[in-house]
Amino acid sequence: MHRRITILGSTGSIGCAALDVIAALGSDFQVAALAAGRDWRKLAEQSRRFNVAHVAIADERAAGELRCACGDATRVHAGAAGLVEMVREVETDLVLAAIVGAGGLASTLAAVERGVDVALANKESLVVAGSVIVPLAARTGSRLLPVDSEHSAVFQAMQAGRREEVAKIYLTASGGPFRTWSTERIASATLEDALRHPTWRMGPKVTIDSATMMNKALEVIEAVHLFGVTPDEIEVLVHPEAIVHSMVEFRDGSVVAQLGAPDMKTPIQYALTYPRRAAGIAPRLSWRDVRRLSFEPPDLERFPLLRLGFDAARHGGTSGSVFNAANEAAVERFRAGEIPFGSIADLVEQVYGRRRTDPKPGLEELLAADAWARREVSGCRVHS
């Protein structure tokens, strides 16, 4: 199996792990192109390491430094338009979409339009525009291969039966750093507290989303689009051990689960090598060390964004776009020190509650809803 891989978001945690996986898989896998946001130094180092002919940098101000660091043999694409241009031009067999947030939507769409397989680590693309991307992928032949550990687990478990035989999808959640905290303590959590995840090592935005359980809310909406299920066929279970990555219950009562050590290299590799499996570099699960597997329902009072996520999934249309954009804007304000942690959920709920839902939007309407939600959050005053 010879595969050319394009990695969007190569300097982030998913991108770096993917490059480690590709290095271990050997000469059958080639890096065709890389893209990053601002870290031109790391991008240049990756380009040299994997002898990459095309790179893209979202920060146009860094393009000059990147060109000097990469040399004449590497073509540098700059800005948001340059990233889409690279995806449209470079010959590749699979695009790993790992740009965080709605900013990864345009490049994901460009890959799907070409009919290229997409290993999807950017859940926001489906949350915002799943109603556009999924039908487009069906028309072009682009396969959407999930990279999130939960959706990869569901995808693997669903190989045991047919879609019409699925009764329930169980998405597991570690519970994040505030699983046992009181509502009052959560409300006053610091940025340092929110970034101290007990299990996973992720980028700051995703880690904060895990602390609010927004990450799981987004995964519910993503699962609706990826697997063609209704929100009522999805249940979230808090599983602190993070060993069972998700489960599928079939109509005969059988439950098929995917288990493994909590390491993103496993789902990344499965997406890159699908439908085959290769020897992996992630740590193996040691059953001698596993003492218990516990599950509990999530507390929707302490983590209201999960409740809103199910609501957005049920309403569809532009609801997911507003929900995601309001959260991204609120998280930015929290990281900037403008609002306390507890105000993230408050702002999202306020703006989400004021939305006007377009039930059958096109891409233009989805992007307009995204922009509206960001403006609303930016204009909201918060009393600390």
Salt bridges, closest charged atoms under 4 A:
ASP20 OD1 - ARG49 NH2 3.93
ASP59 OD1 - ARG61 NE 3.08
GLU85 OE1 - ARG75 NH2 3.50
GLU85 OE1 - HIS77 ND1 2.77
GLU89 OE1 - ARG75 NH1 2.87
GLU91 OE2 - ARG114 NH2 3.52
ASP93 OD2 - ARG4 NE 3.10
GLU113 OE1 - ARG88 NH2 3.80
ASP117 OD2 - ARG3 NH2 3.58
ASP117 OD2 - ARG143 NH2 2.87
GLU124 OE2 - LYS205 NZ 3.37
ASP148 OD2 - LYS123 NZ 3.28
ASP148 OD2 - HIS151 ND1 3.68
GLU150 OE2 - LYS216 NZ 2.82
GLU164 OE2 - ARG162 NE 2.93
GLU165 OE2 - ARG162 NH2 3.03
GLU192 OE2 - ARG196 NH2 3.29
ASP193 OD1 - ARG196 NH1 3.40
ASP209 OD2 - LYS205 NZ 2.56
GLU219 OE1 - LYS216 NZ 2.65
GLU222 OE1 - HIS151 ND1 3.36
ASP232 OD1 - ARG314 NH2 3.10
GLU233 OE1 - ARG163 NH2 3.30
GLU241 OE1 - HIS239 ND1 3.14
GLU241 OE2 - ARG292 NE 3.92
GLU296 OE1 - ARG179 NH1 3.95
ASP299 OD2 - ARG302 NE 2.96
ASP311 OD2 - HIS315 ND1 3.21
ASP311 OD2 - ARG355 NH2 3.87
GLU328 OE1 - ARG374 NH2 2.79
GLU338 OE1 - ARG333 NE 3.00
GLU349 OE2 - ARG307 NH2 3.11
ASP370 OD1 - ARG374 NE 2.63
GLU376 OE1 - ARG354 NH2 2.86
